[in-house]
Amino acid sequence: MTKAKTSKAKKLTPEQATLEVYRLFCRGMNRDYILEYAKAQKWGLSPHVMTTVIDNATTRLIETAGVLNLDTEVGKALERLESLFQSAVAGVINCPTCSAPIEQPKDPKTALAVQKEINSLLRLGDRARRVPALTTQPATSSRLKIVA
C-alpha cells in the first residue's frame, strides 16, 4: 500500500513572491486575482507583506517600461504578426521538429484578423483618412512660359 502524495504549501520569500507577482501581472492578472492565487497557493505571506510585494512588482513593471525602445517593440510585434499572416494565407507551415513543410488549410478569417491588427499597429486607418481625395480634373501644365 502506497501513501498518496500530499501537496506541500509553497511558502515563498517576499523576493520570490515579487517575481511571481511580476509574472502574473505580465500575464494580465489583476491585484485581486493575485491575492486569491497567493492564498490558494499558500505562499505564507501576510496581507501587509503582499501589499509590499505587489507594489515592488508594479515598480519593476514601470522600470521595465521605462527602458523599452518603442521602435524595437513595434518591430518585434510587426514581425510576429507578419509570421502569423503568412501562416494563415500560405497554408503551409514548417514542422517544428524537422522543418519540413506541412500543408494546412488556408485560414482567411485569421489572416483578416491579423491584417486588422497590423493596420492598427501601424495606424494605417488614421493615415488613410488623412490622404486627400483624388480629383477627377486633369493636371494642369507645369511648364514655364518664356515671356519676351
JOUR-V386806 format. One record per residue. N is the residue number from 1. RES is the residue in one letter. PHI is phi in whole degrees, 0 to 359 (none if undefined). PSI is psi in whole degrees, 0 to 359 (999 if undefined). D_CENTER is the distance of its C-alpha to the mean C-alpha in whole Angstrom. Layout:
n = [N;N]
res = [RES;RES]
phi = [PHI;PHI]
psi = [PSI;PSI]
d_center = [D_CENTER;D_CENTER]
This chain:
n = [1;2;3;4;5;6;7;8;9;10;11;12;13;14;15;16;17;18;19;20;21;22;23;24;25;26;27;28;29;30;31;32;33;34;35;36;37;38;39;40;41;42;43;44;45;46;47;48;49;50;51;52;53;54;55;56;57;58;59;60;61;62;63;64;65;66;67;68;69;70;71;72;73;74;75;76;77;78;79;80;81;82;83;84;85;86;87;88;89;90;91;92;93;94;95;96;97;98;99;100;101;102;103;104;105;106;107;108;109;110;111;112;113;114;115;116;117;118;119;120;121;122;123;124;125;126;127;128;129;130;131;132;133;134;135;136;137;138;139;140;141;142;143;144;145;146;147;148]
res = [M;T;K;A;K;T;S;K;A;K;K;L;T;P;E;Q;A;T;L;E;V;Y;R;L;F;C;R;G;M;N;R;D;Y;I;L;E;Y;A;K;A;Q;K;W;G;L;S;P;H;V;M;T;T;V;I;D;N;A;T;T;R;L;I;E;T;A;G;V;L;N;L;D;T;E;V;G;K;A;L;E;R;L;E;S;L;F;Q;S;A;V;A;G;V;I;N;C;P;T;C;S;A;P;I;E;Q;P;K;D;P;K;T;A;L;A;V;Q;K;E;I;N;S;L;L;R;L;G;D;R;A;R;R;V;P;A;L;T;T;Q;P;A;T;S;S;R;L;K;I;V;A]
phi = [none;258;279;287;286;257;284;278;295;263;288;240;284;303;293;296;295;299;296;294;296;303;299;294;300;296;271;94;281;259;303;298;298;298;297;295;298;299;293;295;276;55;293;76;248;291;303;296;294;297;299;296;300;295;297;295;294;296;300;296;299;296;296;298;297;291;255;288;262;301;298;295;294;295;299;296;297;296;297;296;295;298;297;297;297;300;297;287;274;289;74;230;234;268;299;294;266;241;65;286;293;237;290;227;296;291;232;295;294;295;301;295;298;293;297;298;293;298;302;294;300;269;55;294;298;296;292;296;289;272;288;294;294;287;266;267;280;293;293;278;292;254;286;276;263;271;254;267]
psi = [125;147;139;138;134;140;129;151;139;80;132;148;162;325;316;320;322;317;318;318;320;313;318;320;316;335;3;9;148;176;313;316;316;318;318;318;314;320;315;325;357;55;338;29;141;161;323;315;321;323;316;317;313;320;318;319;322;317;319;320;317;318;320;315;328;336;0;144;113;320;319;316;321;319;315;317;318;318;320;316;320;320;316;319;314;319;321;324;316;329;10;132;163;139;131;336;320;0;14;143;138;125;136;151;143;148;84;330;316;318;316;317;318;318;321;321;319;314;319;315;318;0;41;326;317;318;321;325;338;347;127;148;146;141;153;358;143;151;144;154;136;16;145;140;134;123;128;999]
d_center = [49;46;44;41;38;37;34;34;33;30;31;29;30;28;26;25;24;22;20;19;18;16;14;15;13;10;10;11;14;17;20;22;21;21;24;25;23;25;28;28;27;30;29;32;31;33;31;32;30;27;27;27;24;22;23;23;19;18;20;18;15;17;18;15;13;17;17;14;15;13;14;13;9;10;12;10;7;10;12;9;10;14;14;13;15;18;18;19;21;23;24;24;22;23;24;22;25;28;26;28;27;27;27;25;26;24;21;22;20;16;17;18;15;13;15;15;11;12;15;13;11;14;16;19;20;21;23;25;26;28;29;33;35;37;40;43;46;47;46;49;50;49;53;55;58;61;64;67]
